[in-house]
């Protein structure tokens, strides 16, 4: 779930609806076709994605291929149309149970206490942008229909600003080298 949230980036309610046929190991990727949010009553509601843009195929990084295969073998329901993510007792996972597991895992890896599972969507947007994705690319990956929504999830930190500055430096240095070569040619 963490990888799909951070590298998809898939919403929790989209992940709750994912089933075995939604996974494509060869690409690798996953189809987002439905959403199953959990109401405060604990009842799960099957329905459409947040918007039409939410229905999509998320191409995932190649490093996830083996993780997807293992997840299907070890954790997903075994039926041909079985749920991809289930709780400890093999039932659809519950927000409350997942929340307890998430908080424990978050602490174990040193994330701040206020880092929510949903914040991994911000991580996914930011990582996609840092890899060179355009705004439209991130909108398609995250299933968003407006630029405004996509921009909420994109962040820039000090490391990224250093990368941007280094890229600018390379551009200027290349141009200076080209210009000085032109000048030398004129001087000869």
DOLUMMI-132297 format. One record per residue: x, y, z of N, C-alpha, C in turn. Coordinates in pm, whole numbers. Each point is the difference from the previous one (the first is absolute). Layout:
REM residues N
ATOM    n_px    n_py    n_pz   ca_px   ca_py   ca_pz    c_px    c_py    c_pz
ATOM       X       Y       Z       X       Y       Z       X       Y       Z
...
This chain:
REM residues 188
ATOM    n_px    n_py    n_pz   ca_px   ca_py   ca_pz    c_px    c_py    c_pz
ATOM      83    -119       0     -83     119       0      87     125       0
ATOM     107      -4      77      89     115       8      59      31    -136
ATOM      50    -102     -69      59      22    -132    -101      56     -99
ATOM    -123     -53       1    -101      49     -93     -41     143      33
ATOM       3      34     128     -33     138      40     113      96     -37
ATOM     125     -44      20     114      89     -23      46       2    -145
ATOM     -19    -107     -73      52      -5    -137    -109      -7    -105
ATOM    -126      -6      42    -112      -3     -94     -36     139     -49
ATOM     -43      90      80     -43     -16     138    -150     -32       9
ATOM     -34    -112      65    -138     -45      12     -61      47     132
ATOM    -126      38      -6     -74      38     120     -33    -126      81
ATOM     -12      13     133     -34    -118      83    -130     -67     -45
ATOM    -102      79     -33    -127     -58     -40       9     -70    -136
ATOM      97      41     -83      24     -70    -126      68    -134      28
ATOM      95       0      93      69    -123      34     -95    -101      64
ATOM     -96      51      77     -97     -89      65     -83     -77    -101
ATOM     -16      54    -121     -82     -63    -104      81     -88     -95
ATOM     132       6       8      84     -74     -96     -11    -150      19
ATOM       0     -68    -115     -13    -145      -2     110     -60     -87
ATOM      17    -129      12     105     -70     -75       4      36    -149
ATOM    -115       3     -70       6      32    -144      47     142     -30
ATOM       6      86     101      44     138     -22     152      11     -12
ATOM      72    -106      36     146       3      -1      53     -52    -133
ATOM      94      73     -57      72     -44    -119     147     -11      39
ATOM      44    -121      22     139     -25      43      98      35    -112
ATOM     -38     -24    -125      93      19    -111      37     144     -25
ATOM     -90      94      25      28     140     -33     101      63      95
ATOM       4      -2     127    -103     -32      98     -93     120      20
ATOM    -119     -33      46     -97     107      25    -127     -53      61
ATOM     -91      91      27    -127     -37      62    -112      87     -56
ATOM    -113     -63     -25    -118      72     -46     -76      53     120
ATOM     -39     126      -6     -89      59      99    -134      14     -70
ATOM     -98     -78      43    -130      -2     -65    -113      46      91
ATOM      19     -23     130    -104      28      99      63      58     126
ATOM     -84      40      92      44      45     132     -96     -59     102
ATOM      51     -30     119     -83     -54     107      33      72     131
ATOM     -48     122      13      27      70     126     -75     -66     115
ATOM      57      11     119     -63     -53     121     -69     115      72
ATOM    -128     -16      25     -77     103      70      35      -1     148
ATOM     -38     103      72      27       6     144     -74    -111      74
ATOM    -103     -56     -61     -73    -112      60      77    -130     -13
ATOM     108       1     -80      78    -121     -24     -42     -73    -126
ATOM    -111      41     -58     -47     -63    -123      82      52    -118
ATOM      38     -92     -89      75      36    -120     -99      19    -114
ATOM      18     108     -76     -90      33    -109      73     -19    -132
ATOM     -50     -91     -82      61     -20    -132     -56     103     -96
ATOM      89      59     -79     -46     101     -94     107      41     -98
ATOM     -27     110     -65      93      52    -100     116      73      67
ATOM     102      26     -81     113      79      48     -46     144      22
ATOM      86      77      61     -33     138      36     -45      82    -121
ATOM      61     -24    -115     -38      69    -124      28     -97    -115
ATOM     -42      37    -119      28     -83    -118     151     -17     -18
ATOM      76     103      32     147      -8     -12      57    -104      97
ATOM     -75     -32     106      46     -99      96       7    -141     -56
ATOM     -76     -26    -106       8    -131     -65     120       3     -92
ATOM      99     -84      33     125      11     -74      83    -126      19
ATOM     103     -10     -82     101    -104      18     124      69      52
ATOM      45     -41     117     120      59      59     119     -89     -34
ATOM      88      50     -84     124     -71     -28      91      21     120
ATOM      54    -108      51      81       5     121     147     -20     -32
ATOM      89      47      89     143     -20     -22      34    -150      -8
ATOM      95     -34     -83      38    -140     -22      42     -70     129
ATOM      58      73      94      45     -65     124    -115     -65      75
ATOM    -125      40     -30    -115     -54      71     -49    -134     -55
ATOM      53     -46    -111     -48    -123     -62       3    -117      97
ATOM     112     -24      61      12    -114      92     -88      20     123
ATOM     -12     122      50     -87      27     114    -146     -29     -34
ATOM     -43      38    -120    -137     -29     -43     -23    -150      -9
ATOM      94     -70     -58     -11    -146     -13     -10     -64     139
ATOM      86      39      90      -3     -57     136    -130      33      71
ATOM     -46     123     -18    -125      38      65    -115     -88     -49
ATOM      -8     -21    -130    -104     -87     -54      11    -142      55
ATOM     122     -50      11      22    -136      49     -26     -15     150
ATOM      39      99      78      -1     -15     145    -119      64      71
ATOM     -50     113     -52     -95      77      80    -139      19     -62
ATOM     -10      13    -130    -129      28     -64     -92    -121      15
ATOM    -131      26      -5     -96    -110       2      30     -93    -117
ATOM     -16    -128      20      41     -99    -100     -99     -17    -114
ATOM    -127      39      18     -98     -15    -106      44      81    -123
ATOM     -43     -41    -119      39      74    -122     -35     148       4
ATOM    -108      37      67     -38     141       9      21      53     142
ATOM      92     -64      74      23      34     140      55     140      20
ATOM     -29      53     119      52     131      38     152      -2       5
ATOM      60     109     -38     146      12       5      48      21     143
ATOM     -76      79      76      39      31     137    -107     -46      97
ATOM      41     -82      94     -92     -49     103      65      17     137
ATOM     -83      -7     102      50       9     137      61    -131      45
ATOM      42      -4     125      68    -117      55     -85    -126      -5
ATOM    -131      15      10     -89    -116       2     -58     -31    -138
ATOM      57      61    -103     -43     -29    -135    -124      75     -46
ATOM     -49      89      80    -118      82     -36      50     132     -58
ATOM     -90      76     -67      41     133     -47      59      81     116
ATOM     111      66     -26      65      73     110     -89     114      50
ATOM      13      28     127     -77     105      66      91     119      25
ATOM     -57     116     -11      76     123      22      61       2     141
ATOM     -76     -42     100      50       5     138     118     -95      20
ATOM     -11    -122     -50     109     -96      13     122      46     -80
ATOM     -25      47    -122     110      48     -82      67     120      67
ATOM     -78      88      60      54     117      67      99     -37     109
ATOM     -36    -101      77      92     -44     106     130     -53     -60
ATOM     -11     -80    -105     119     -56     -66      84     113     -62
ATOM     -69      97     -62      70     112     -64      78      79     104
ATOM     -61      32     112      70      79     103     123     -74      52
ATOM     -12    -130      18     113     -79      48     113       0    -105
ATOM     -35     -20    -126     100      -1    -107      63     138     -17
ATOM     -82     103       8      49     138     -15     104      31     107
ATOM     -27     -42     122      94      22     110     128     -79     -23
ATOM     -14    -124     -47     117     -87     -21      97      56    -103
ATOM     -52      71    -100      89      54    -104      37     146      25
ATOM     -49      57     111      40     135      37     -76     113     -66
ATOM    -119     -26     -51     -81     109     -56     -65      79     113
ATOM     -29     127     -23     -63      80     104    -140     -53      36
ATOM     -43      24     123    -129     -49      47    -117      54     -81
ATOM      15     116     -60    -111      57     -76       2     -41    -148
ATOM      89     -92     -38       6     -47    -138    -108    -106     -19
ATOM    -103      35     -78    -112     -90     -24      29     -90    -120
ATOM     -67    -113      -6      15     -89    -115     -31      76    -128
ATOM    -103      83       2     -40      76    -118     111      95     -46
ATOM      90      38      91     111      87     -38      94     -66    -100
ATOM      -8    -132     -12      82     -68    -100     -38      43    -141
ATOM    -122      48     -19     -36      55    -133      83     124     -30
ATOM      27      81     102      87     115     -19     140     -49     -39
ATOM      47    -104      69     129     -59     -31       3     -47    -145
ATOM    -106     -68     -42      -7     -51    -137       5     110    -104
ATOM     -74     107      24       2     112     -94     140      62      -7
ATOM      58      22     115     131      65       6     106     -87     -66
ATOM      -1    -131      29      98     -89     -63     -18      -4    -151
ATOM    -124      -4     -46     -25      -2    -145      55     127     -64
ATOM     -25     114      62      50     127     -53     152       1      -3
ATOM      61     -49     108     146      -3       6      59     -93    -105
ATOM     -76    -101     -41      50     -92    -103     -11      61    -139
ATOM     -65     117     -10     -13      67    -128    -142       4     -54
ATOM     -96     -50      76    -140       0     -45     -52     143     -13
ATOM     -83      21    -100     -66     129     -17    -122       7      91
ATOM     -60     116       8    -123      16      78    -107     -95     -50
ATOM     -16      -9    -131    -100     -91     -57      32    -145      36
ATOM     128     -38      -3      40    -135      39     -45     -31     143
ATOM      24      92      90     -37     -25     140    -151      -5      16
ATOM     -72      81     -77    -146      -3       7     -54    -136     -44
ATOM      55     -54    -108     -45    -131     -49      35    -108     101
ATOM     122       1      52      41    -102      97     -89       1     124
ATOM     -35     118      47     -76      11     125    -150       1     -22
ATOM     -44       1    -125    -143      -2     -27     -68     131      34
ATOM      64     110     -34     -56     132      30     -44      69    -128
ATOM    -111      74      11     -56      63    -119      35     148     -12
ATOM      62      59     103      35     142      -8     145      23      41
ATOM      59     104     -59     136      37      36       7      44     146
ATOM    -104      70      44      -2      50     138      14    -115      99
ATOM     -75    -107     -23       9    -116      89     140     -59      -3
ATOM      58     -14    -119     133     -58     -12     106      84      71
ATOM     -11     132     -12     101      87      60      -1      -5     153
ATOM    -114     -31      58      -8     -12     146      95    -109      50
ATOM      18    -102     -83      79    -117      41     148      10     -34
ATOM      40      97     -78     139      10     -39      75      94      95
ATOM     116     -44      40      81      78      95     144      11     -50
ATOM      67     100      46     141      17     -33      76      24     129
ATOM     103     -80      20      80      15     122     139      53     -34
ATOM      83      13     101     135      55     -18      81     -85     -99
ATOM     -10    -133      12      75     -87     -91     -44      23    -144
ATOM    -130      14     -21     -48      22    -136      48     135     -53
ATOM       1     101      85      48     131     -44     147      -7     -38
ATOM      78     -80      70     141     -19     -36      12     -69    -135
ATOM     -87     -99     -26       0     -68    -131     -34      98    -112
ATOM    -100      85      24     -39     100    -100     116      95     -26
ATOM      64      48     106     114      91     -16     115     -68     -75
ATOM      25    -128      29     106     -73     -70     -35     -14    -148
ATOM    -127     -24     -30     -43      -8    -139      20     132     -72
ATOM     -34     110      65      22     133     -58     148      25     -22
ATOM      81     -41      97     144      17     -12      53     -75    -123
ATOM     -47    -125     -20      43     -77    -116     -39      70    -130
ATOM    -122      52      -5     -44      72    -121      89     120     -30
ATOM      28      80     102      82     120     -18     143     -38     -38
ATOM      57     -98      69     137     -43     -30      11     -51    -144
ATOM     -99     -77     -43       0     -51    -138      -6     115     -99
ATOM     -86      96      28     -14     116     -90     128      83      -1
ATOM      62      17     115     125      76       6     110     -70     -79
ATOM       7    -133      13     101     -75     -75     -24      14    -149
ATOM    -125      -9     -41     -35      14    -141      36     141     -48
ATOM     -34     100      79      27     139     -39     151      26      -6
ATOM      74     -53      96     145      24      -2      64     -71    -119
ATOM     -53    -115     -39      48     -70    -118     -29      81    -126
ATOM    -115      63      -5     -35      88    -113      94     118      -7
ATOM      29      60     115      89     115       6     141     -40     -44
ATOM      48    -115      44     133     -45     -40       6     -18    -151
ATOM    -107     -53     -57      -3     -22    -145       6     134     -72
ATOM     -64     103      54       1     133     -63     138      63      10
ATOM      67     -25     112     131      58      23     106     -62     -92
ATOM     -23    -115     -53     104     -67     -81       1      48    -140
